[in-house]
């Protein structure tokens, strides 16, 4: 299948006009890519749209009314379907703090979903977090990392766990980071009251990701820089940002991208069950969440409880608030929404290049999703109006 398009972003360059040839086997791959006239007549001209690599969301808890913490195949399928329709072709399911037994159950069930190809990995956001910065986690279930528990959880995941977030100030956290990294899993710093020095120690121990920077994290002080500065200034760290217009101000997004550079920012949704749904009452793990005007908060509090946005909205925010010229903003946002998160978690996302998996998103002039191709097959096929 050969597609021609007005604007094609590969993750490395912008081609205008562009063309892409896709093999449609059991797992479609990109055969060739180029600009100008294609090597043969196109099977389909998508017209005045923008095609970008499929979005990679490495931090989300659910969507479409479903919650990954339920750890049922039906709930997982519902959440995945919602996010696929909004351009997320690679997805890592996040779990919130739970009891030891419940955590093991959830990991085992989701590991089955990874093997079935429904999701691309598991992220443990807890239980080894700070009660001071608990956010939408149950403080009574938080605990210090224990080597034997970590071993049990990793064994239950059987290679499906991609990332574990923990607070480096907890007793045993540095040893836990080394244990996690030695097992081939990414260690992330988040939900933390750590000092600058404690965060630096976590980085030296092997942590390589900052979980939703600024959120559930000790703020910057003139005499105690804290984790934010430590994470931003180290080139080994990829920092997550929730660019949904709720979690961080546009100026914060611009500051972080200037400070960290083009290859160290990873856009995430942190989506919970309410993503794609109406305002109302939902659950995140064991906590009840109230969504009003699209903002999720722990019931009865002002604590923001995850996100309700999908990756297309996250992507649009980044483009529209970058302060860059349109084409430069698109190039940067593609790296942040597709390339960087895939690289940070070892998911092999190289964008659109010969030999890569054929995952792409078709966007209209307002950057709304009109088509989604995953592994060479249409999840949403562009309609006649897109040609």
C-alpha positions as a Markdown table, in Angstrom:
| # | Residue | x | y | z |
|---|---|---|---|---|
| 1 | Unk | 0.0 | 0.0 | 0.0 |
| 2 | Unk | 1.5 | 3.3 | -1.1 |
| 3 | Unk | 0.1 | 6.5 | 0.4 |
| 4 | Unk | 0.7 | 10.1 | -0.6 |
| 5 | Unk | 0.1 | 13.0 | 1.7 |
| 6 | Unk | 0.5 | 16.7 | 1.9 |
| 7 | Unk | 2.7 | 16.7 | 5.0 |
| 8 | Unk | 4.6 | 13.7 | 6.4 |
| 9 | Unk | 6.6 | 13.8 | 9.7 |
| 10 | Unk | 8.9 | 10.8 | 10.2 |
| 11 | Unk | 10.3 | 11.6 | 13.6 |
| 12 | Unk | 13.5 | 12.9 | 12.0 |
| 13 | Unk | 12.3 | 15.2 | 9.2 |
| 14 | Unk | 9.3 | 16.9 | 7.6 |
| 15 | Unk | 8.5 | 15.9 | 4.1 |
| 16 | Unk | 6.1 | 18.0 | 2.0 |
| 17 | Unk | 4.7 | 16.5 | 0.0 |
| 18 | Unk | 5.5 | 13.0 | 1.2 |
| 19 | Unk | 4.8 | 9.4 | 0.4 |
| 20 | Unk | 5.1 | 6.2 | 2.4 |
| 21 | Unk | 4.9 | 2.5 | 1.2 |
| 22 | Unk | 3.6 | -0.1 | 3.7 |
| 23 | Unk | 3.7 | -3.8 | 3.6 |
| 24 | Unk | 0.5 | -5.3 | 4.9 |
| 25 | Unk | 1.4 | -8.7 | 6.3 |
| 26 | Unk | 0.6 | -10.1 | 9.7 |
| 27 | Unk | 2.5 | -7.1 | 11.1 |
| 28 | Unk | 2.9 | -4.3 | 8.6 |
| 29 | Unk | 6.2 | -2.5 | 8.3 |
| 30 | Unk | 7.3 | 0.6 | 6.4 |
| 31 | Unk | 8.9 | -0.4 | 3.1 |
| 32 | Unk | 10.0 | 3.0 | 1.8 |
| 33 | Unk | 9.5 | 6.6 | 2.4 |
| 34 | Unk | 10.2 | 9.8 | 0.5 |
| 35 | Unk | 9.3 | 13.3 | -0.7 |
| 36 | Unk | 8.1 | 14.5 | -4.1 |
| 37 | Unk | 6.7 | 12.2 | -6.7 |
| 38 | Unk | 6.3 | 8.6 | -5.5 |
| 39 | Unk | 8.0 | 5.7 | -7.4 |
| 40 | Unk | 4.6 | 4.5 | -8.7 |
| 41 | Unk | 1.0 | 5.7 | -8.7 |
| 42 | Unk | -0.4 | 5.9 | -5.1 |
| 43 | Unk | -2.9 | 3.4 | -3.9 |
| 44 | Unk | -4.4 | 6.3 | -2.0 |
| 45 | Unk | -3.8 | 10.0 | -1.9 |
| 46 | Unk | -4.7 | 11.2 | 1.6 |
| 47 | Unk | -4.7 | 14.8 | 0.5 |
| 48 | Unk | -4.3 | 17.9 | 2.7 |
| 49 | Unk | -3.6 | 16.2 | 5.9 |
| 50 | Unk | -0.6 | 15.6 | 8.2 |
| 51 | Unk | 0.7 | 12.1 | 8.9 |
| 52 | Unk | 2.8 | 11.5 | 12.0 |
| 53 | Unk | 4.2 | 8.4 | 13.7 |
| 54 | Unk | 1.7 | 6.6 | 16.1 |
| 55 | Unk | 1.7 | 8.1 | 19.6 |
| 56 | Unk | 3.5 | 6.3 | 22.4 |
| 57 | Unk | 1.9 | 6.7 | 25.8 |
| 58 | Unk | 4.0 | 5.3 | 28.5 |
| 59 | Unk | 1.9 | 6.4 | 31.5 |
| 60 | Unk | -1.9 | 5.9 | 31.7 |
| 61 | Unk | -4.3 | 4.2 | 34.0 |
| 62 | Unk | -7.3 | 3.6 | 31.8 |
| 63 | Unk | -10.0 | 5.2 | 29.7 |
| 64 | Unk | -13.4 | 4.8 | 28.2 |
| 65 | Unk | -14.7 | 4.1 | 31.7 |
| 66 | Unk | -12.3 | 1.3 | 32.2 |
| 67 | Unk | -9.5 | 1.0 | 34.8 |
| 68 | Unk | -6.3 | -1.0 | 34.3 |
| 69 | Unk | -6.2 | -1.6 | 38.0 |
| 70 | Unk | -9.2 | -3.8 | 37.7 |
| 71 | Unk | -6.9 | -6.1 | 35.7 |
| 72 | Unk | -9.5 | -7.8 | 33.6 |
| 73 | Unk | -9.1 | -8.5 | 29.9 |
| 74 | Unk | -12.5 | -6.8 | 29.2 |
| 75 | Unk | -11.5 | -3.6 | 31.0 |
| 76 | Unk | -8.1 | -3.5 | 29.4 |
| 77 | Unk | -9.7 | -4.0 | 25.9 |
| 78 | Unk | -12.1 | -1.1 | 26.5 |
| 79 | Unk | -9.4 | 1.3 | 27.6 |
| 80 | Unk | -7.1 | 0.3 | 24.8 |
| 81 | Unk | -9.8 | 0.7 | 22.2 |
| 82 | Unk | -10.5 | 4.3 | 23.4 |
| 83 | Unk | -6.8 | 5.3 | 23.2 |
| 84 | Unk | -6.2 | 3.6 | 19.8 |
| 85 | Unk | -9.0 | 5.6 | 18.3 |
| 86 | Unk | -7.2 | 8.8 | 19.4 |
| 87 | Unk | -3.8 | 7.8 | 17.9 |
| 88 | Unk | -2.0 | 5.9 | 20.6 |
| 89 | Unk | -0.6 | 2.9 | 18.8 |
| 90 | Unk | 1.9 | 1.9 | 21.6 |
| 91 | Unk | 0.6 | 1.8 | 25.2 |
| 92 | Unk | 2.0 | 1.0 | 28.6 |
| 93 | Unk | -0.6 | 0.4 | 31.3 |
| 94 | Unk | 0.1 | 2.0 | 34.7 |
| 95 | Unk | -0.9 | 0.6 | 38.0 |
| 96 | Unk | -1.4 | 2.7 | 41.2 |
| 97 | Unk | -0.4 | 1.7 | 44.7 |
| 98 | Unk | -2.0 | -1.5 | 46.0 |
| 99 | Unk | -1.5 | -4.1 | 48.7 |
| 100 | Unk | 1.2 | -6.7 | 48.1 |
| 101 | Unk | -1.3 | -9.5 | 47.1 |
| 102 | Unk | -3.4 | -7.2 | 44.9 |
| 103 | Unk | -0.4 | -5.8 | 43.1 |
| 104 | Unk | 0.8 | -9.4 | 42.3 |
| 105 | Unk | -2.7 | -10.2 | 40.9 |
| 106 | Unk | -2.8 | -7.1 | 38.8 |
| 107 | Unk | 0.7 | -7.6 | 37.4 |
| 108 | Unk | -0.1 | -11.3 | 36.5 |
| 109 | Unk | -3.3 | -10.4 | 34.7 |
| 110 | Unk | -1.8 | -7.5 | 32.8 |
| 111 | Unk | 1.2 | -9.6 | 31.8 |
| 112 | Unk | -1.2 | -11.9 | 30.0 |
| 113 | Unk | -2.5 | -8.8 | 28.2 |
| 114 | Unk | 1.0 | -7.9 | 27.2 |
| 115 | Unk | 1.6 | -11.4 | 25.8 |
| 116 | Unk | -1.7 | -11.2 | 23.9 |
| 117 | Unk | -0.5 | -8.0 | 22.3 |
| 118 | Unk | -3.2 | -5.8 | 23.8 |
| 119 | Unk | -0.8 | -3.6 | 25.6 |
| 120 | Unk | 3.0 | -3.1 | 25.3 |
| 121 | Unk | 4.1 | -3.2 | 28.9 |
| 122 | Unk | 3.3 | -2.4 | 32.5 |
| 123 | Unk | 4.3 | 0.6 | 34.6 |
| 124 | Unk | 4.2 | 0.4 | 38.4 |
| 125 | Unk | 3.5 | 3.8 | 39.8 |
| 126 | Unk | 3.9 | 2.8 | 43.4 |
| 127 | Unk | 3.6 | 1.4 | 46.0 |
| 128 | Unk | 7.1 | 2.7 | 47.0 |
| 129 | Unk | 6.2 | 6.4 | 46.9 |
| 130 | Unk | 6.1 | 9.3 | 49.4 |
| 131 | Unk | 3.0 | 9.7 | 51.5 |
| 132 | Unk | 3.7 | 13.4 | 51.5 |
| 133 | Unk | 3.3 | 13.5 | 47.7 |
| 134 | Unk | 0.8 | 10.7 | 47.4 |
| 135 | Unk | -1.5 | 12.5 | 44.9 |
| 136 | Unk | -4.3 | 10.1 | 43.9 |
| 137 | Unk | -2.7 | 7.1 | 45.7 |
| 138 | Unk | -3.8 | 5.5 | 49.0 |
| 139 | Unk | -1.2 | 6.6 | 51.6 |
| 140 | Unk | -2.0 | 3.7 | 53.9 |
| 141 | Unk | -0.8 | 1.2 | 51.3 |
| 142 | Unk | 2.5 | 2.9 | 50.6 |
| 143 | Unk | 5.6 | 1.2 | 51.9 |
| 144 | Unk | 9.4 | 1.1 | 51.7 |
| 145 | Unk | 10.7 | -1.0 | 48.9 |
| 146 | Unk | 11.6 | -4.5 | 50.0 |
| 147 | Unk | 14.0 | -6.6 | 47.8 |
| 148 | Unk | 11.9 | -9.8 | 48.2 |
| 149 | Unk | 8.7 | -8.0 | 47.2 |
| 150 | Unk | 10.3 | -6.5 | 44.2 |
| 151 | Unk | 11.6 | -9.9 | 43.1 |
| 152 | Unk | 8.1 | -11.4 | 43.5 |
| 153 | Unk | 6.6 | -8.5 | 41.4 |
| 154 | Unk | 9.2 | -8.8 | 38.7 |
| 155 | Unk | 8.7 | -12.6 | 38.6 |
| 156 | Unk | 4.9 | -12.1 | 38.3 |
| 157 | Unk | 5.5 | -9.7 | 35.4 |
| 158 | Unk | 7.7 | -12.3 | 33.5 |
| 159 | Unk | 9.3 | -9.5 | 31.5 |
| 160 | Unk | 6.2 | -7.4 | 31.0 |
| 161 | Unk | 7.1 | -4.6 | 33.5 |
| 162 | Unk | 8.7 | -1.8 | 31.6 |
| 163 | Unk | 9.0 | 0.9 | 34.3 |
| 164 | Unk | 8.7 | 1.3 | 38.1 |
| 165 | Unk | 8.3 | 4.8 | 39.7 |
| 166 | Unk | 9.5 | 5.2 | 43.3 |
| 167 | Unk | 10.5 | 7.9 | 45.7 |
| 168 | Unk | 14.3 | 7.9 | 46.3 |
| 169 | Unk | 14.1 | 9.2 | 49.9 |
| 170 | Unk | 12.4 | 6.0 | 51.1 |
| 171 | Unk | 14.5 | 3.5 | 53.1 |
| 172 | Unk | 16.0 | 1.0 | 50.7 |
| 173 | Unk | 15.1 | 3.0 | 47.6 |
| 174 | Unk | 18.6 | 3.3 | 46.1 |
| 175 | Unk | 19.2 | -0.4 | 46.4 |
| 176 | Unk | 15.8 | -1.0 | 44.9 |
| 177 | Unk | 16.7 | 1.2 | 41.9 |
| 178 | Unk | 19.8 | -0.8 | 41.3 |
| 179 | Unk | 17.8 | -4.1 | 41.6 |
| 180 | Unk | 15.2 | -2.8 | 39.2 |
| 181 | Unk | 17.7 | -1.6 | 36.6 |
| 182 | Unk | 19.7 | -4.9 | 36.9 |
| 183 | Unk | 16.5 | -6.7 | 36.0 |
| 184 | Unk | 16.3 | -4.7 | 32.8 |
| 185 | Unk | 13.4 | -2.4 | 34.0 |
| 186 | Unk | 13.5 | 1.4 | 33.8 |
| 187 | Unk | 13.5 | 3.1 | 37.2 |
| 188 | Unk | 11.7 | 6.4 | 37.5 |
| 189 | Unk | 11.7 | 9.1 | 40.2 |
| 190 | Unk | 8.3 | 10.4 | 41.1 |
| 191 | Unk | 5.7 | 11.1 | 43.9 |
| 192 | Unk | 8.6 | 12.3 | 45.9 |
| 193 | Unk | 9.7 | 14.7 | 48.6 |
| 194 | Unk | 13.4 | 14.0 | 47.8 |
| 195 | Unk | 16.1 | 16.6 | 48.1 |
| 196 | Unk | 18.3 | 17.6 | 45.2 |
| 197 | Unk | 21.1 | 15.4 | 46.7 |
| 198 | Unk | 18.7 | 12.4 | 47.2 |
| 199 | Unk | 17.6 | 12.7 | 43.6 |
| 200 | Unk | 21.1 | 12.9 | 42.3 |
| 201 | Unk | 21.9 | 9.7 | 44.2 |
| 202 | Unk | 18.9 | 8.0 | 42.6 |
| 203 | Unk | 20.2 | 9.0 | 39.1 |
| 204 | Unk | 23.6 | 7.7 | 40.0 |
| 205 | Unk | 22.0 | 4.4 | 41.1 |
| 206 | Unk | 20.4 | 4.1 | 37.6 |
| 207 | Unk | 17.1 | 6.1 | 37.5 |
| 208 | Unk | 16.5 | 7.4 | 34.0 |
| 209 | Unk | 13.0 | 8.9 | 34.0 |
| 210 | Unk | 11.3 | 11.7 | 35.9 |
| 211 | Unk | 7.6 | 10.8 | 36.4 |
| 212 | Unk | 5.2 | 13.6 | 35.5 |
| 213 | Unk | 7.6 | 16.4 | 36.3 |
| 214 | Unk | 6.3 | 19.1 | 38.7 |
| 215 | Unk | 3.2 | 17.0 | 39.7 |
| 216 | Unk | 3.3 | 15.1 | 43.0 |
| 217 | Unk | 6.9 | 16.3 | 43.4 |
| 218 | Unk | 8.7 | 18.6 | 45.8 |
| 219 | Unk | 8.7 | 22.1 | 44.2 |
| 220 | Unk | 11.8 | 24.2 | 43.5 |
| 221 | Unk | 13.1 | 26.4 | 46.3 |
| 222 | Unk | 15.9 | 28.9 | 46.0 |
| 223 | Unk | 17.9 | 27.1 | 48.7 |
| 224 | Unk | 16.7 | 23.5 | 48.1 |
| 225 | Unk | 16.4 | 22.8 | 44.3 |
| 226 | Unk | 14.8 | 19.5 | 44.9 |
| 227 | Unk | 14.1 | 16.8 | 42.4 |
| 228 | Unk | 12.9 | 19.0 | 39.5 |
| 229 | Unk | 16.2 | 20.7 | 39.0 |
| 230 | Unk | 18.2 | 17.5 | 39.5 |
| 231 | Unk | 16.1 | 15.7 | 36.9 |
| 232 | Unk | 16.2 | 18.6 | 34.4 |
| 233 | Unk | 20.0 | 19.2 | 34.5 |
| 234 | Unk | 21.0 | 15.6 | 33.9 |
| 235 | Unk | 21.2 | 14.5 | 30.2 |
| 236 | Unk | 20.6 | 10.9 | 31.2 |
| 237 | Unk | 17.0 | 11.7 | 32.3 |
| 238 | Unk | 13.9 | 11.7 | 30.2 |
| 239 | Unk | 11.2 | 13.8 | 31.9 |
| 240 | Unk | 7.5 | 13.2 | 31.5 |
| 241 | Unk | 5.1 | 16.1 | 31.1 |
| 242 | Unk | 1.2 | 16.0 | 31.1 |
| 243 | Unk | 0.5 | 18.7 | 28.6 |
| 244 | Unk | -3.3 | 18.7 | 28.9 |
| 245 | Unk | -3.8 | 22.3 | 30.1 |
| 246 | Unk | -4.5 | 21.2 | 33.6 |
| 247 | Unk | -1.3 | 19.6 | 35.1 |
| 248 | Unk | 1.2 | 22.2 | 33.8 |
| 249 | Unk | 1.0 | 25.8 | 32.5 |
| 250 | Unk | 2.0 | 26.4 | 28.9 |
| 251 | Unk | 5.0 | 28.4 | 30.2 |
| 252 | Unk | 6.2 | 25.4 | 32.2 |
| 253 | Unk | 6.1 | 23.3 | 29.0 |
| 254 | Unk | 8.1 | 25.9 | 27.1 |
| 255 | Unk | 10.6 | 26.2 | 29.9 |
| 256 | Unk | 11.1 | 22.4 | 30.2 |
| 257 | Unk | 11.6 | 21.9 | 26.5 |
| 258 | Unk | 14.1 | 24.7 | 26.3 |
| 259 | Unk | 16.0 | 23.4 | 29.4 |
| 260 | Unk | 15.9 | 19.7 | 28.6 |
| 261 | Unk | 16.3 | 19.9 | 24.8 |
| 262 | Unk | 14.4 | 18.1 | 22.0 |
| 263 | Unk | 15.2 | 14.6 | 23.0 |
| 264 | Unk | 14.5 | 14.4 | 26.7 |
| 265 | Unk | 10.8 | 15.3 | 27.0 |
| 266 | Unk | 8.2 | 12.6 | 26.9 |
| 267 | Unk | 4.5 | 13.6 | 26.7 |
| 268 | Unk | 2.0 | 11.4 | 28.6 |
| 269 | Unk | -1.7 | 11.5 | 29.3 |
| 270 | Unk | -1.7 | 10.0 | 32.8 |
| 271 | Unk | -5.2 | 9.2 | 31.7 |
| 272 | Unk | -7.7 | 7.5 | 34.1 |
| 273 | Unk | -11.0 | 5.8 | 33.5 |
| 274 | Unk | -12.7 | 9.1 | 32.7 |
| 275 | Unk | -10.7 | 9.8 | 29.6 |
| 276 | Unk | -13.1 | 10.0 | 26.7 |
| 277 | Unk | -16.1 | 10.1 | 29.0 |
| 278 | Unk | -18.5 | 12.6 | 30.5 |
| 279 | Unk | -18.1 | 14.3 | 33.8 |
| 280 | Unk | -19.1 | 12.1 | 36.8 |
| 281 | Unk | -17.8 | 9.7 | 39.4 |
| 282 | Unk | -15.0 | 7.2 | 38.6 |
| 283 | Unk | -12.4 | 5.1 | 40.4 |
| 284 | Unk | -8.6 | 5.2 | 40.3 |
| 285 | Unk | -7.4 | 2.2 | 42.1 |
| 286 | Unk | -9.2 | 2.3 | 45.5 |
| 287 | Unk | -9.9 | 6.0 | 45.4 |
| 288 | Unk | -13.1 | 7.6 | 44.2 |
| 289 | Unk | -12.6 | 10.4 | 41.7 |
| 290 | Unk | -14.9 | 13.2 | 40.7 |
| 291 | Unk | -14.6 | 14.7 | 37.2 |
| 292 | Unk | -16.0 | 18.2 | 36.7 |
| 293 | Unk | -15.4 | 20.3 | 33.6 |
| 294 | Unk | -13.0 | 17.6 | 32.4 |
| 295 | Unk | -10.8 | 17.8 | 35.5 |
| 296 | Unk | -10.4 | 14.7 | 37.7 |
| 297 | Unk | -9.9 | 15.2 | 41.4 |
| 298 | Unk | -9.9 | 12.9 | 44.4 |
| 299 | Unk | -13.5 | 13.0 | 45.6 |
| 300 | Unk | -14.0 | 15.7 | 48.2 |
| 301 | Unk | -10.6 | 17.3 | 47.7 |
| 302 | Unk | -8.8 | 19.6 | 45.2 |
| 303 | Unk | -6.1 | 17.0 | 44.5 |
| 304 | Unk | -5.9 | 16.4 | 40.7 |
| 305 | Unk | -6.3 | 12.6 | 40.1 |
| 306 | Unk | -4.8 | 11.7 | 36.8 |
| 307 | Unk | -5.8 | 13.0 | 33.4 |
| 308 | Unk | -8.9 | 12.8 | 31.2 |
| 309 | Unk | -7.1 | 13.7 | 27.9 |
| 310 | Unk | -6.1 | 11.4 | 25.1 |
| 311 | Unk | -2.7 | 11.7 | 23.3 |
| 312 | Unk | -4.1 | 13.7 | 20.3 |
| 313 | Unk | -5.1 | 16.5 | 22.7 |
| 314 | Unk | -1.7 | 16.2 | 24.5 |
| 315 | Unk | -0.1 | 16.5 | 21.1 |
| 316 | Unk | -2.2 | 19.5 | 20.0 |
| 317 | Unk | -1.4 | 21.4 | 23.2 |
| 318 | Unk | 2.3 | 20.9 | 22.7 |
| 319 | Unk | 2.1 | 22.2 | 19.1 |
| 320 | Unk | -0.1 | 25.1 | 19.9 |
| 321 | Unk | 1.8 | 26.3 | 23.0 |
| 322 | Unk | 5.4 | 25.6 | 22.1 |
| 323 | Unk | 6.1 | 29.2 | 21.0 |
| 324 | Unk | 7.8 | 27.8 | 17.9 |
| 325 | Unk | 6.8 | 28.3 | 14.2 |
| 326 | Unk | 4.3 | 25.7 | 13.1 |
| 327 | Unk | 6.6 | 23.3 | 11.4 |
| 328 | Unk | 9.2 | 23.4 | 14.1 |
| 329 | Unk | 6.5 | 22.8 | 16.7 |
| 330 | Unk | 5.2 | 19.8 | 14.8 |
| 331 | Unk | 8.7 | 18.3 | 14.6 |
| 332 | Unk | 9.3 | 18.8 | 18.3 |
| 333 | Unk | 5.9 | 17.4 | 19.3 |
| 334 | Unk | 6.4 | 14.3 | 17.2 |
| 335 | Unk | 9.7 | 13.6 | 19.0 |
| 336 | Unk | 8.0 | 14.2 | 22.4 |
| 337 | Unk | 4.9 | 12.1 | 21.7 |
| 338 | Unk | 6.4 | 9.2 | 19.8 |
| 339 | Unk | 10.1 | 9.0 | 19.6 |
| 340 | Unk | 11.3 | 10.0 | 23.1 |
| 341 | Unk | 8.9 | 7.9 | 25.1 |
| 342 | Unk | 9.5 | 4.8 | 23.0 |
| 343 | Unk | 13.3 | 5.2 | 23.4 |
| 344 | Unk | 13.1 | 5.9 | 27.1 |
| 345 | Unk | 11.3 | 2.6 | 27.8 |
| 346 | Unk | 13.1 | 0.5 | 25.2 |
| 347 | Unk | 10.0 | 0.1 | 23.1 |
| 348 | Unk | 11.8 | 0.4 | 19.8 |
| 349 | Unk | 9.8 | 3.3 | 18.5 |
| 350 | Unk | 12.0 | 4.8 | 15.7 |
| 351 | Unk | 9.2 | 6.7 | 14.0 |
| 352 | Unk | 8.5 | 6.2 | 10.3 |
| 353 | Unk | 11.5 | 4.6 | 8.7 |
| 354 | Unk | 12.1 | 1.7 | 6.4 |
| 355 | Unk | 11.8 | -1.5 | 8.4 |
| 356 | Unk | 9.9 | 0.1 | 11.3 |
| 357 | Unk | 6.4 | -1.0 | 12.3 |
| 358 | Unk | 3.8 | 0.8 | 10.3 |
| 359 | Unk | 2.2 | 2.8 | 13.1 |
| 360 | Unk | 0.9 | 6.2 | 12.0 |
| 361 | Unk | -1.8 | 8.8 | 12.7 |
| 362 | Unk | -3.6 | 11.0 | 10.1 |
| 363 | Unk | -4.4 | 14.5 | 11.3 |
| 364 | Unk | -6.5 | 17.2 | 9.8 |
| 365 | Unk | -5.7 | 20.9 | 9.7 |
| 366 | Unk | -6.8 | 21.3 | 13.3 |
| 367 | Unk | -4.7 | 18.3 | 14.3 |
| 368 | Unk | -7.7 | 16.2 | 15.0 |
| 369 | Unk | -7.4 | 12.4 | 14.3 |
| 370 | Unk | -9.0 | 11.3 | 11.1 |
| 371 | Unk | -7.1 | 8.0 | 10.6 |
| 372 | Unk | -5.0 | 5.6 | 12.6 |
| 373 | Unk | -2.9 | 2.8 | 11.2 |
| 374 | Unk | -1.4 | 0.2 | 13.6 |
| 375 | Unk | 1.0 | -2.5 | 12.4 |
| 376 | Unk | -0.1 | -1.9 | 8.8 |
| 377 | Unk | -3.8 | -2.2 | 9.4 |
| 378 | Unk | -6.4 | 0.6 | 9.8 |
| 379 | Unk | -7.8 | 1.1 | 13.3 |
| 380 | Unk | -9.7 | 4.1 | 11.9 |
| 381 | Unk | -9.6 | 4.4 | 8.1 |
| 382 | Unk | -9.7 | 8.0 | 6.8 |
| 383 | Unk | -13.0 | 8.8 | 5.2 |
| 384 | Unk | -13.8 | 10.2 | 1.8 |
| 385 | Unk | -13.5 | 13.7 | 3.2 |
| 386 | Unk | -9.8 | 13.1 | 3.9 |
| 387 | Unk | -8.9 | 12.3 | 0.4 |
